[in-house]
Amino acid sequence: MKVSTTQPFQIIYSILNHEYLGYLFEAFVVQLDDKGELTLLNQNVSIKNISEFAHGLDPQDLKLVKLIDSLQSENIYKKFVGTKKRTVVDFFLKVYDPQKGEKGLQELIATYIEKIKAEMLPLLLGKKLFIMGGDGNPIWQSIEVLPEKATVLFHFMRNSDNTHYFPTIKYEGQKVDFQYKNAFIVCDEPAWIIVENKLYHFAKEVDGKKLRPFFQKKFILIPKNLEEDYYRKFVSSIISMFDVHAKGFEIRTEAYQGVPILNVSEQKVLQSSLFENQSTNNIEDEDIALNIHLAFQYGKYTFRFDSFSTEVNVSMEKKGDDYVFHRVRRDLDFEKSTLLLLNSLGLDLKNGRMLLPKSDAFAWIQKNYASLTEKGFLIEQNVQDDGKKYFLGYSNIEVNITEGNDWFDIHAIVHFGEFEIPFLKLRNLILHKKREFTLPNGEIAVIPEIWFTQYSELFAFIEQHTEREGFILKKHHLSLVQDLQSESLATAVLSRKLEKLRDFEEIQSYHLPKGFKGSLRPYQKAGYDWMRFLNDYHFGGCLADDMGLGKTVQTLTLLQSQKEQEIPQPSLLILPTSLIYNWEMEARKFTPELKILTYTGTYRDKNIEHFDQYDVVITTYGIVRIDIDLLKNYRFNYVILDESQAIKNPASYITKAVMQLNTRNRLVLTGTPLENSTMDLWSQMTFINPGLLGSQHFFRNEFQVPIEKKGDDAKMQRLYSIIKPFMLRRHKSQVATELPPKIESIHYAQMTDQQEKEYEEAKSYFRNLILEHIEEAGMAMSQMVVLQGLTKLRQLANHPKMTDGTYEGDSGKLQDVLEKLDSILEEGHKVLIFSQFVKHLDLFREELDKANRVYAYLDGSTHDRQAQVEKFQHNEDVRIFLISLKAGGLGLNLTAADYVFILDPWWNPAIEAQAIDRAHRIGQVNTVFTYKFITKNTVEEKILALQQSKQRLANELITTEESFVKSLTKDDVLALLE
């Protein structure tokens, strides 16, 4: 019978008992009469015809029909039928044959059906449900689908002979009488049961198998002889999942703060099964991995974490004839948040565990040990059968580097927990790629993998001191020292002068020699200053300017300066034969006072004592190769190689020859320092600074192979960092004849009344506190409190909100800066805004965000530094760049800006100057205007005066607040706090 879709109808669901598959459901549409009641006219609904009735169904109905359809006999057959073709009837007859049935397949089908029903039954809430009659009537018996969840209480009654066990069910507080009521279970997991035409479902997802035995019996009896085993396996499980009422034994509910535990144990694995997507090149025992398990300790109880962890764990304790069940509640939210934390730290646990290559595991533990222990983690390990135990504590290297006259002194301490390991032992282990060694307590220490990367160059380049214990590093390894320092891998005490070498634009200016005839362009003068600086430190250099930029004239200026310094030894200039005339002509033009000997030709005078009468000896590569046994016995002031790519091959005769020359200083000139291979650099750099790039073998393994064979950008950048101080390379497109002027102004801001009140109160407080501290402990012991006080006052001079988040007033400086900013932006200018304080920049960010102004931003936490620079330099809509002075005072080229705002005075004016020069540098075509904003009648104004009186210290020593404070006397402090 067809149901009319134009007349009112209702979808209903009917339960039937399938011969093999148990309780299933069917969906029907039933025609309604004039009173809206169900009639006998009905029609089965399936996925095939559901579209006809879609206008009368809701989304839940559509899902239900689809799920019901998946349980039809034909669809079960399609899903589980084997390769052999058979009919649906034959399939069920064979699979469910009482004697020869396929039990395994039956279980698979049952599991699948339970899963579908578990998904389907919640959707029946609010729907009409019936039991199908024997005649196929789908609305034979109405079933009430109860909306709320029922509860189950399990009762255990223990006496001297046995234990009685039974459940009671309650719905909305009323007991449900379900025993001997022809109750039946529609779904087992979770349980949905029908009792007296009512469909119940349960809180805590009760398993129907735990209720079914009691449909036809009052209780289950557990004999005394089976009691302990039954209690341990079954009763403990019931107590952990459900509410239990017990007589004859005790249940203690206990709550503790969870403590996360990472347990580490060794595990042998097959390489292919573990390391498919991981590099194993650096694994010492490639068949050993570490298994890391996450567990949680609650009181004296420890439970492993997995995705199926229950909120309650139960531990049974037997005392004589008595039983105590400890019901320990776990904080699953805390456990899951701990798992997320570990995932964020790079430990991607699956079900609470992870297998890692040993080196990776220890690298992770070392990197995160401090933060894990701070967060309360316990890190434990299972000791192996052979007693092998790993050291799992914190390890570190403290490297202190001090500048000496001709080298750096290296002082290093290595700690593995409480043990101090001799630096020499660690160095030898790392150089020989040994990753494990035994500590005095017998534990095996694993050298962190990252140390092999971070300190490989230091260990390769340092040398043992010849006169005393300890290590030294040649001074031309300055770049390595500075990189270790910048990456917080070492502390270094370097002269301010030496610190400047990495950026030759900051090197001091030297007077041109009086005998130099002509003028140098600005970049040529910078090149001359760079060479003079290298000369001061006896560093070799590579002048690698583009052809035509004047390498010859810069070098001649250097040689003339050497003559005027009355250096007695001549310099040897080696070049291709074709360049001899050019050098002679240039020397006559620019440095006519230089006495030059051209040492060439078949009939040259080989009496090298004649060299003493000259300032410069010019010769060729060929002559040096022939006369090396003679020339190597003479001490030159400089050996200079022009077109130095001539020695790019380390194995060539000419390379071996020039390496033997005896000279105080070395310089090479080339427009193409690297032609074919990175090994070209090794030869030239080794000539100017022997040992700079290590041995040829070290260089090949450390740089050439990774860069050329593997495209390792990090190694390429590292190589560049090492050679950068000693190679000056300018392209024609980079140099400019001169820079436009820069104009610096000081803008004085007035505090608002509320700001002044806050400032004066803080000044009075810190004045008393500091003076009291100085009187009690002296100036030297009061530097920290002085620094804290001055910093607080500087922040208040900027904006009180920097020290008090609840401050609702304004700031005079903020108002003035914003007004000045508006005016220059209206004129179309771009501006850099520097502050020492990130909090100060945050205040400006808020104001700019309110005004919907776009801007670039850079502080120490910014990862995409270059992206921010590019955004500012090339996007006309981005005209403001907020920069923390510490993060952006160096290394940035921001010539798009023609205004610079310094929001707060820095202790050292040179640092401010470096910030200004981010805009005022080669490539700038506009006048650069700088505004330094000072709050009147505050410590800022007084700092300016102190900067002048401490000018020598500021120029030579002061680079940080700490060093500035160390230079202050008591009178200075009083002046600041007036």
QUITAZI-V546597 format. One record per residue. RES is the residue in one small letter. SS is DSSP state (2 for helix, 1 for strand, 0 for the rest). OMEGA is omega in degrees with one decimal (NA if undefined). NEAR is the number of other C-alpha atoms within 10 Angstrom. Layout:
res=(RES;RES)
ss=(SS;SS)
omega=(OMEGA;OMEGA)
near=(NEAR;NEAR)
This chain:
res=(m;k;v;s;t;t;q;p;f;q;i;i;y;s;i;l;n;h;e;y;l;g;y;l;f;e;a;f;v;v;q;l;d;d;k;g;e;l;t;l;l;n;q;n;v;s;i;k;n;i;s;e;f;a;h;g;l;d;p;q;d;l;k;l;v;k;l;i;d;s;l;q;s;e;n;i;y;k;k;f;v;g;t;k;k;r;t;v;v;d;f;f;l;k;v;y;d;p;q;k;g;e;k;g;l;q;e;l;i;a;t;y;i;e;k;i;k;a;e;m;l;p;l;l;l;g;k;k;l;f;i;m;g;g;d;g;n;p;i;w;q;s;i;e;v;l;p;e;k;a;t;v;l;f;h;f;m;r;n;s;d;n;t;h;y;f;p;t;i;k;y;e;g;q;k;v;d;f;q;y;k;n;a;f;i;v;c;d;e;p;a;w;i;i;v;e;n;k;l;y;h;f;a;k;e;v;d;g;k;k;l;r;p;f;f;q;k;k;f;i;l;i;p;k;n;l;e;e;d;y;y;r;k;f;v;s;s;i;i;s;m;f;d;v;h;a;k;g;f;e;i;r;t;e;a;y;q;g;v;p;i;l;n;v;s;e;q;k;v;l;q;s;s;l;f;e;n;q;s;t;n;n;i;e;d;e;d;i;a;l;n;i;h;l;a;f;q;y;g;k;y;t;f;r;f;d;s;f;s;t;e;v;n;v;s;m;e;k;k;g;d;d;y;v;f;h;r;v;r;r;d;l;d;f;e;k;s;t;l;l;l;l;n;s;l;g;l;d;l;k;n;g;r;m;l;l;p;k;s;d;a;f;a;w;i;q;k;n;y;a;s;l;t;e;k;g;f;l;i;e;q;n;v;q;d;d;g;k;k;y;f;l;g;y;s;n;i;e;v;n;i;t;e;g;n;d;w;f;d;i;h;a;i;v;h;f;g;e;f;e;i;p;f;l;k;l;r;n;l;i;l;h;k;k;r;e;f;t;l;p;n;g;e;i;a;v;i;p;e;i;w;f;t;q;y;s;e;l;f;a;f;i;e;q;h;t;e;r;e;g;f;i;l;k;k;h;h;l;s;l;v;q;d;l;q;s;e;s;l;a;t;a;v;l;s;r;k;l;e;k;l;r;d;f;e;e;i;q;s;y;h;l;p;k;g;f;k;g;s;l;r;p;y;q;k;a;g;y;d;w;m;r;f;l;n;d;y;h;f;g;g;c;l;a;d;d;m;g;l;g;k;t;v;q;t;l;t;l;l;q;s;q;k;e;q;e;i;p;q;p;s;l;l;i;l;p;t;s;l;i;y;n;w;e;m;e;a;r;k;f;t;p;e;l;k;i;l;t;y;t;g;t;y;r;d;k;n;i;e;h;f;d;q;y;d;v;v;i;t;t;y;g;i;v;r;i;d;i;d;l;l;k;n;y;r;f;n;y;v;i;l;d;e;s;q;a;i;k;n;p;a;s;y;i;t;k;a;v;m;q;l;n;t;r;n;r;l;v;l;t;g;t;p;l;e;n;s;t;m;d;l;w;s;q;m;t;f;i;n;p;g;l;l;g;s;q;h;f;f;r;n;e;f;q;v;p;i;e;k;k;g;d;d;a;k;m;q;r;l;y;s;i;i;k;p;f;m;l;r;r;h;k;s;q;v;a;t;e;l;p;p;k;i;e;s;i;h;y;a;q;m;t;d;q;q;e;k;e;y;e;e;a;k;s;y;f;r;n;l;i;l;e;h;i;e;e;a;g;m;a;m;s;q;m;v;v;l;q;g;l;t;k;l;r;q;l;a;n;h;p;k;m;t;d;g;t;y;e;g;d;s;g;k;l;q;d;v;l;e;k;l;d;s;i;l;e;e;g;h;k;v;l;i;f;s;q;f;v;k;h;l;d;l;f;r;e;e;l;d;k;a;n;r;v;y;a;y;l;d;g;s;t;h;d;r;q;a;q;v;e;k;f;q;h;n;e;d;v;r;i;f;l;i;s;l;k;a;g;g;l;g;l;n;l;t;a;a;d;y;v;f;i;l;d;p;w;w;n;p;a;i;e;a;q;a;i;d;r;a;h;r;i;g;q;v;n;t;v;f;t;y;k;f;i;t;k;n;t;v;e;e;k;i;l;a;l;q;q;s;k;q;r;l;a;n;e;l;i;t;t;e;e;s;f;v;k;s;l;t;k;d;d;v;l;a;l;l;e)
ss=(0;0;0;0;0;0;0;0;1;1;1;1;1;1;1;1;1;1;0;0;0;1;1;1;1;1;1;1;1;1;1;1;0;0;0;0;0;1;1;1;1;1;1;1;0;0;0;0;0;2;2;2;2;2;2;2;0;0;2;2;2;2;2;2;2;2;2;2;2;2;0;0;2;2;2;2;2;2;2;2;0;0;0;0;0;0;0;2;2;2;2;2;2;2;2;0;0;0;0;0;0;0;2;2;2;2;2;2;2;2;2;2;2;2;2;2;2;2;2;2;2;2;2;2;0;0;0;0;1;1;1;0;0;0;0;0;0;0;0;0;1;1;1;1;1;0;0;0;0;1;1;1;1;1;1;1;1;1;0;0;0;1;1;1;1;1;1;1;1;1;1;0;0;1;1;1;0;0;0;0;0;0;0;1;1;1;1;0;0;0;0;1;1;1;1;0;0;1;1;1;1;1;2;2;2;0;0;0;2;2;2;2;0;0;0;0;0;0;0;1;1;1;1;2;2;2;2;2;2;2;2;2;2;2;2;2;2;2;2;2;2;0;1;1;1;1;1;0;0;1;1;1;1;1;1;0;0;1;1;1;1;1;1;1;1;1;1;1;0;0;2;2;2;2;0;0;0;0;0;0;0;0;0;0;0;0;0;1;1;1;1;1;1;1;1;1;1;1;0;0;1;1;1;1;0;0;0;0;0;0;0;1;1;1;1;1;1;1;1;0;0;1;1;1;1;1;1;1;1;0;0;2;2;2;2;2;2;2;2;2;2;2;2;2;0;0;0;0;0;1;0;0;1;1;1;1;1;2;2;2;2;2;2;2;2;2;2;2;2;2;2;2;2;2;0;0;0;1;1;1;1;0;0;0;0;0;0;0;0;1;0;0;0;0;1;1;1;1;1;1;1;1;1;0;0;0;1;1;1;1;1;1;1;1;1;1;0;0;1;1;1;0;2;2;2;2;2;2;2;2;2;0;0;0;0;1;1;1;0;0;0;0;0;1;1;1;0;0;2;2;2;2;2;2;0;2;2;2;2;2;2;0;1;1;0;0;0;0;0;0;1;1;1;1;2;2;2;2;2;2;2;2;2;2;2;2;0;0;0;0;1;1;1;0;0;2;2;2;2;2;2;2;0;2;2;2;0;0;0;0;0;0;0;0;0;0;0;0;0;0;0;2;2;2;2;2;2;2;2;2;2;2;2;2;2;2;0;0;0;0;1;1;1;0;0;0;0;0;0;0;2;2;2;2;2;2;2;2;2;2;2;2;2;2;0;0;0;0;0;0;1;1;1;1;1;0;2;2;2;2;2;2;2;2;2;2;2;2;2;2;0;0;0;0;0;1;1;1;0;0;0;0;0;0;0;0;0;2;2;2;2;2;2;0;0;1;1;1;1;1;2;2;2;2;2;2;2;2;2;2;2;0;0;0;1;1;1;1;1;1;1;1;0;2;2;2;2;0;0;0;0;0;2;2;2;2;2;2;0;0;0;1;1;1;1;1;1;1;1;0;0;0;0;0;0;0;0;0;2;2;2;2;2;2;2;2;2;2;0;0;0;0;0;0;0;2;2;2;2;2;2;2;2;2;2;2;2;2;2;2;0;0;2;2;2;2;2;2;2;2;2;2;2;2;0;0;1;1;0;0;0;0;0;0;0;0;0;0;0;0;0;1;1;1;1;1;1;1;1;0;0;0;2;2;2;2;2;2;2;2;2;2;2;2;2;2;2;2;2;2;2;2;2;2;2;2;2;0;0;2;2;2;2;2;2;2;2;2;2;2;2;2;2;2;2;2;2;2;0;2;2;2;0;0;0;0;0;0;0;0;0;2;2;2;2;2;2;2;2;2;2;2;2;2;2;2;0;0;0;0;1;1;1;1;1;0;0;2;2;2;2;2;2;2;2;2;2;2;2;2;0;0;0;0;0;1;1;1;0;0;0;0;0;0;2;2;2;2;2;2;2;2;2;2;0;0;0;0;0;1;1;1;1;1;2;2;2;2;0;0;0;0;0;0;0;0;0;0;1;1;1;1;0;0;0;0;0;0;2;2;2;2;2;2;2;2;0;0;0;0;0;0;0;0;0;0;0;1;1;1;1;1;1;1;1;0;0;0;2;2;2;2;2;2;2;2;2;2;2;0;2;2;2;2;2;2;0;0;0;0;2;2;2;2;2;2;0;0;0;2;2;2;2;2;2;2;0;0)
omega=(-178.7;175.6;-178.9;179.6;179.5;178.4;-179.4;176.8;-177.5;173.5;177.5;179.8;-172.8;-179.6;174.4;-178.7;-178.7;-176.2;-176.3;-169.5;178.6;-176.1;177.1;-176.6;171.3;176.7;-180.0;165.1;-176.5;179.1;178.1;176.6;-176.1;-179.4;-179.7;-179.7;-178.5;175.3;178.4;-180.0;-177.3;-178.2;178.3;178.4;176.0;-179.0;-176.8;-175.0;-174.2;-177.6;-179.9;-173.8;-172.8;-176.3;-179.8;-176.7;175.0;-177.6;178.5;178.9;-179.7;178.1;-177.9;-178.9;179.1;179.9;178.7;179.8;-178.5;-179.5;176.6;-176.3;-178.3;-177.7;173.2;179.5;-178.8;-176.6;-171.4;-178.5;179.6;-178.4;-178.7;-179.7;175.7;-179.0;178.0;-178.5;179.5;179.6;-177.5;179.5;-177.8;-176.2;-174.3;175.1;-174.8;-177.8;-172.0;-177.4;-179.5;-173.8;-178.7;179.7;176.6;-179.1;177.9;-179.7;-179.2;179.1;-179.9;-179.2;178.2;179.8;179.4;-178.4;177.9;177.9;-173.8;-169.8;176.7;-179.6;-179.8;178.3;-178.3;179.7;176.2;-176.0;-178.8;166.8;-178.3;178.3;-179.5;179.8;179.1;179.1;-174.1;-177.8;-175.3;-176.7;-177.4;177.0;177.5;177.6;-174.9;-173.1;-176.3;178.7;175.8;178.3;178.4;173.5;179.2;-177.8;173.6;-178.5;-177.4;173.8;-173.4;-175.3;-174.1;176.6;174.3;-176.3;177.7;176.9;167.8;-178.9;174.5;174.4;-176.7;175.4;-178.7;180.0;179.0;178.5;-173.3;-176.8;-178.7;-178.4;-177.8;176.5;175.3;-176.0;178.4;-179.8;-177.3;-173.2;-4.3;-173.1;167.7;-176.7;177.1;177.4;178.0;174.5;175.7;-179.1;-178.5;165.7;-162.3;168.8;177.9;173.1;178.6;175.5;-178.8;-179.7;179.7;179.3;-173.3;-178.1;-174.0;176.5;-176.6;174.2;-176.0;-177.2;173.8;-177.3;178.6;-178.3;-177.2;-175.3;177.7;-168.4;-171.6;-179.0;179.9;179.1;-174.7;-173.7;-170.8;-175.0;177.8;179.2;179.1;-178.6;-177.9;-172.3;-170.9;174.3;-175.7;171.6;-174.3;169.0;179.0;170.5;-171.4;172.9;179.3;175.2;-174.8;-179.9;179.5;172.6;-178.8;176.1;-178.9;179.5;169.8;-179.4;-175.8;176.5;178.6;176.0;175.8;-177.7;170.9;-177.5;-173.2;-176.2;-174.2;-165.5;-175.6;-176.0;-177.1;177.4;179.9;-176.4;-173.9;-178.5;-174.6;177.1;-168.1;178.7;179.4;174.6;176.0;176.0;-179.9;179.9;173.0;176.9;178.1;179.4;175.2;-174.8;178.8;-176.3;-179.4;-178.5;176.1;179.0;166.5;-175.4;-176.3;-179.8;179.1;-177.0;-179.0;171.6;-175.9;176.3;-178.3;178.2;178.3;178.4;-175.7;178.9;-177.0;178.6;173.0;175.9;178.8;-177.3;-172.9;-179.3;178.9;178.0;-174.3;176.9;178.3;-178.7;-179.4;178.0;176.1;177.4;178.7;177.3;180.0;177.4;179.5;178.2;175.3;177.9;-173.6;-177.0;172.8;-175.4;173.2;-178.3;178.0;177.9;-177.2;168.4;-172.0;-177.6;178.5;-178.5;-178.7;175.9;179.8;-179.8;-179.4;-177.2;-171.8;-173.6;-175.7;-177.9;178.4;-179.0;176.5;-179.5;172.3;179.7;166.7;179.1;-174.1;176.6;173.2;-179.7;-177.7;179.2;-179.9;178.4;-178.2;-178.9;-178.5;171.3;-176.3;-176.6;-178.3;176.4;178.8;173.6;173.0;-179.3;176.0;-175.8;-179.1;-179.6;173.7;-178.9;-175.6;-179.8;172.0;172.1;-178.3;175.6;-174.5;175.7;180.0;-179.1;165.5;-173.8;-177.9;-174.7;175.4;-175.2;177.9;-177.5;-179.9;-179.9;-179.4;179.9;-179.0;177.8;-177.5;179.4;179.8;175.6;176.2;-172.8;-177.4;171.7;-174.5;176.8;-179.6;-179.7;176.9;178.8;179.7;176.9;176.8;179.7;-179.2;-177.9;-175.6;178.2;179.6;177.7;-173.7;-172.1;-175.6;-178.7;179.1;-178.8;-178.9;-171.8;-176.5;179.7;176.1;179.4;-176.1;-173.6;-179.4;178.8;177.5;-176.2;174.7;177.5;-179.2;-170.8;179.6;172.6;179.1;-178.3;178.2;179.4;-177.5;177.6;176.2;-180.0;-177.1;178.9;178.5;177.0;178.5;169.7;-175.2;174.1;-177.4;176.0;-179.9;179.5;-178.9;179.4;-173.8;-172.7;-173.9;177.5;-169.6;178.8;-178.6;-178.7;-177.7;178.9;178.2;176.9;175.1;178.6;-176.7;-177.0;178.8;-178.4;-179.3;178.3;177.5;172.7;-174.3;-178.5;176.3;176.2;177.5;177.5;177.0;178.6;179.8;179.8;176.9;178.8;176.8;-179.9;179.7;-178.0;-178.3;174.9;170.7;-178.8;176.3;176.4;-170.1;177.6;173.7;176.0;178.3;-179.5;170.4;176.1;-178.3;-176.1;177.6;-178.1;177.8;177.3;177.3;-177.7;177.1;178.7;178.2;178.1;-176.6;172.8;176.4;172.7;-171.9;-174.7;175.1;175.9;-179.2;179.6;-176.7;-175.8;174.5;-177.0;-175.5;-176.3;-175.8;-176.8;-179.7;179.7;179.2;-179.3;-179.4;179.4;178.7;-176.9;-171.7;-176.4;-174.8;-179.2;-178.6;175.1;-172.0;174.2;174.9;-174.3;-177.8;174.3;-178.2;-173.9;179.5;178.3;-174.9;175.5;-173.2;176.3;177.5;-179.4;-176.1;-175.7;-173.4;175.3;-176.8;173.5;179.1;177.7;-176.9;178.1;-179.3;179.3;179.7;179.8;-177.9;-171.3;-173.4;-179.2;176.7;-173.4;-176.5;-179.4;-178.4;179.8;179.3;172.2;176.1;160.4;-176.4;178.5;172.4;-172.9;-170.1;173.7;176.1;-179.3;-175.2;179.6;-176.6;-175.0;-175.7;-179.5;-177.1;177.9;179.8;-178.7;-175.7;178.7;-176.9;-175.7;-177.1;-174.9;178.4;-177.5;-178.4;-179.7;174.2;-179.5;180.0;171.8;-178.1;-177.4;179.8;-178.2;-172.9;-170.6;175.7;177.4;173.2;-179.7;-176.3;-177.3;-175.1;179.1;178.9;176.5;-174.4;-179.6;-176.2;179.3;-176.6;-177.7;178.0;178.6;178.7;179.2;178.5;-177.7;-179.6;-177.6;-173.0;-173.7;-171.6;-178.1;178.8;-175.9;-173.0;-176.6;-173.4;179.7;-175.4;-177.9;-178.9;178.2;178.7;177.7;-179.9;178.0;178.7;-179.4;-178.7;-173.8;-173.4;-177.8;-172.8;177.2;177.7;-176.3;176.3;175.8;179.8;-178.3;-174.9;-170.6;178.7;-177.7;179.1;178.2;175.5;-178.1;173.0;-176.6;-177.1;179.9;174.1;178.1;-179.4;179.5;176.3;175.5;169.0;-177.4;-178.6;178.2;-179.9;178.5;178.7;-177.2;-176.7;177.8;179.7;-179.2;179.3;-178.4;-176.5;177.4;179.2;-177.9;-176.6;-179.2;177.5;-179.7;179.5;179.7;-175.8;-170.5;-177.3;-175.3;-175.7;-177.9;-176.0;-173.1;-178.0;-179.3;175.0;-179.8;179.1;-179.1;-179.6;178.4;179.0;-179.5;177.1;179.0;177.9;177.6;175.6;-179.0;-179.1;-179.8;179.1;179.7;-177.7;-177.2;-179.3;-179.9;-176.2;-179.8;-177.8;177.7;179.8;-178.9;-179.8;179.9;-177.7;-178.8;-178.5;178.1;178.9;179.7;179.8;-175.5;-178.3;177.3;177.6;179.4;174.2;-178.4;173.2;-171.5;169.6;179.0;-177.2;169.5;174.5;-171.3;176.5;178.2;178.8;177.4;179.3;178.8;178.1;176.6;178.6;-178.5;179.9;177.6;178.5;-177.5;-179.5;176.8;177.3;-177.6;170.8;-175.7;-179.5;167.3;-174.3;-178.6;-178.0;-179.1;-174.3;-177.9;-175.3;178.8;178.3;178.3;-179.5;179.3;-178.3;-173.9;-167.7;-179.7;-176.8;-179.7;-179.7;-175.2;179.8;176.9;175.9;-172.7;171.1;-173.1;-177.5;-175.9;-172.5;-178.6;-178.2;167.7;-179.7;175.4;-172.7;-174.8;175.7;-178.5;172.2;172.3;175.7;175.1;170.3;-171.5;-178.9;-176.1;178.4;-179.2;-176.5;-178.6;-179.1;178.7;175.4;180.0;177.9;178.3;179.0;-177.5;170.3;178.6;-176.0;-177.3;-178.3;-176.6;178.7;-179.2;-178.6;171.6;-179.1;179.0;-179.6;175.4;174.6;-175.8;-177.6;176.7;-176.1;176.3;176.9;178.9;178.7;-179.5;-178.2;176.6;178.6;179.6;179.5;179.2;179.6;-178.2;179.6;-171.3;-178.9;178.4;-179.0;-177.9;-170.2;-169.3;-166.5;175.5;-177.2;175.3;-177.2;-178.4;176.4;-179.2;179.0;-179.0;-175.0;171.2;177.2;178.8;176.5;-179.1;178.4;179.6;179.5;-174.2;178.4;NA)
near=(8;11;18;17;14;7;10;16;22;18;21;22;27;23;20;19;13;11;9;14;17;13;16;17;25;23;22;19;25;24;22;19;14;8;6;11;12;18;13;13;15;23;17;18;22;20;14;9;10;17;13;11;17;13;9;14;14;10;9;15;20;15;15;23;20;18;18;20;20;18;20;16;17;13;13;19;18;12;11;12;15;10;6;5;9;11;11;15;11;11;18;18;14;13;16;18;13;10;7;10;14;13;13;10;14;16;11;11;18;15;13;14;20;16;15;16;25;18;14;19;17;15;15;17;16;11;14;16;26;23;21;20;14;9;7;11;14;27;23;14;14;16;20;18;21;15;13;13;15;20;22;22;14;19;18;22;15;18;12;9;10;15;21;16;18;18;18;16;18;15;16;10;9;9;13;15;14;19;17;12;12;11;20;18;19;25;24;20;16;22;21;23;22;20;21;14;16;14;20;22;24;20;13;14;17;21;15;20;14;14;22;17;14;19;18;13;11;14;16;14;14;17;14;14;10;11;15;16;10;14;17;17;11;11;20;19;15;16;21;20;16;17;15;17;14;15;14;13;15;15;18;12;12;14;14;14;13;20;18;26;22;20;18;22;17;21;15;12;16;11;14;9;8;14;16;9;8;10;10;16;7;14;16;15;12;17;15;18;24;22;20;23;22;24;21;23;17;19;13;6;14;15;15;17;22;18;9;7;15;14;13;20;19;23;16;18;13;12;8;6;8;10;17;15;21;21;19;20;19;22;17;15;10;15;20;15;11;18;22;15;14;16;13;10;14;11;18;16;17;15;15;18;20;16;21;21;27;23;23;20;21;22;18;18;18;20;16;16;20;14;11;19;14;9;12;12;17;16;18;16;18;13;13;12;7;6;10;12;18;24;19;20;15;16;21;16;17;14;18;18;22;17;19;15;8;13;16;24;22;21;16;17;13;18;15;18;13;9;12;15;16;12;19;14;11;17;19;13;16;20;13;9;13;15;18;15;16;13;15;10;8;13;15;16;20;21;23;21;19;15;14;18;12;14;16;15;17;17;19;17;18;20;15;13;13;9;6;7;8;16;19;22;25;19;22;25;22;25;22;21;24;21;16;19;17;12;10;12;19;19;18;20;14;16;13;13;12;15;15;15;20;19;14;18;17;16;18;15;14;14;10;17;17;11;16;22;16;10;11;18;15;15;20;22;18;21;25;26;23;27;24;21;21;21;19;9;14;16;20;26;27;28;26;21;22;16;13;10;18;16;20;17;22;21;21;21;27;21;24;24;21;21;21;14;10;10;13;14;21;25;27;26;22;25;22;15;14;9;13;17;11;11;17;16;12;14;24;15;14;18;22;16;16;19;15;20;18;15;21;18;10;7;7;10;10;13;8;12;8;10;20;14;13;15;23;26;20;19;21;21;23;16;18;22;17;13;13;18;13;13;21;17;12;16;16;23;21;22;26;24;27;23;18;27;20;19;24;23;18;18;10;12;15;20;20;17;19;20;18;14;22;17;18;16;20;25;27;25;24;21;21;16;24;15;11;10;13;20;19;20;22;27;24;29;24;18;27;23;22;17;18;21;24;17;14;16;9;14;17;18;11;18;21;23;15;16;20;14;9;10;12;14;12;12;17;16;11;15;20;13;17;21;24;18;23;26;22;19;17;18;13;11;8;10;15;15;11;14;16;14;13;16;11;15;11;12;16;17;20;18;24;16;13;14;21;19;12;17;23;15;11;15;22;12;12;20;20;12;14;24;19;13;17;18;11;11;11;13;20;14;13;19;21;15;16;24;17;13;20;23;15;19;24;22;22;26;29;26;26;24;19;20;13;10;8;9;14;10;12;16;23;20;24;19;15;16;19;13;11;12;18;11;11;14;13;8;8;11;16;23;26;25;24;29;22;20;20;18;16;20;21;13;15;16;18;11;14;15;12;9;9;9;13;15;17;20;21;23;19;13;8;12;10;10;18;12;12;16;19;13;18;26;19;11;11;12;13;16;23;23;24;22;24;22;25;17;17;20;19;15;12;16;19;23;21;24;24;21;26;25;24;23;24;23;23;20;22;24;18;15;21;19;12;18;26;28;23;22;27;28;18;20;19;21;16;17;16;23;19;22;20;17;23;25;23;17;15;23;25;24;17;17;21;17;14;17;19;12;11;16;15;11;16;22;15;13;15;23;18;13;14;14;16;19;21;17;15;16;12;15;9;14;17;12;14;19;20;12)
